[in-house]
């Protein structure tokens, strides 16, 4: 009996040590790469076997170290709870259940912080007296906006490289003409631009990054709602244009420059780079609305209401993106 128990414990220890490799073989994921939902299910099952040397503490540490390939949904949460997952593991895999304004959360998919935008109404567009206004595209109207999460920063070159390394089909040489033009090879770029927003990315590549991270591109209504952060002027601060708060300095800034954070904690919502949204203008599926203005633009382009559209397959030195996540994801 003792010998049998020792054999079982030894087998379990071997199973715990080989957990990542075995699960990876079953799911097709690398043993040292981000963990899939299937791998985490297997890990939970292993922790619950009598005498197993794998604990929830160890499993949680492995998840933190390796990251994950998904953001937990409501139905997936229910499934993991049924398997016996503890609360701290559940909290690790999905956003907070009842977030408050200026609450931040970092998914383990791309390890980039998101901020909460509570539900409300957006006064979209600009009033007739606003300087620089385009009356044809900035007609004012009230729009209800559901709560959502938004990346606090634009996606940087450093962050985009993680995506390229996970998805080599999006390396520099494979995204089309001028794609990732500033990069020097498949997944390399000058160190000085690592913290700057990735540019020369088309809307398809931006959407693919978002999907890889378990997110999506924001709609233009969501974008303007987050950019305004319950303010109603041309900019999220009161008064005239402030060059320290929105970049039109003729060169890119790092994505998290402190002086650009708006009242909800989102950086560079105005200036630095135009940002892709998921919205097409006038049902034109070949184009996408971009918002925010850029480092090389006039101050009238850096207003919260300013909107324009680019060809979705085009790339430019002043266009990047950030990602959103619906509140209903969990």
Secondary structure, DSSP 8 states (H G I E B T S, - for coil): -HHHHHHHHHHHHHHHHTHHHHHHHHHT--TTS-B-HHHHHHHHHHHTSTT-S--HHHHHHHHHHH-BS----HHHHHHHHHHT--HHHHHHHS--SS--TT-EEE-TTT--EEEEE--EEEEES--TTSTT--TTT---EEEEE--EEEESS--BHHHHHHHHHH-GGGSGGGS-TTTTTTBSSSS-B-GGGTTBB--S--HHHHHHHHHHTT-EE--HHHHHHHHHTT--SSSSSSSS--TTTSB-SSS--BTT-GGG--TTS---SSBSSEEE-S--GGG-TTEEEEES--TTS-GGGGSTT-EEEEETT---TTEE--EEEEGGG-
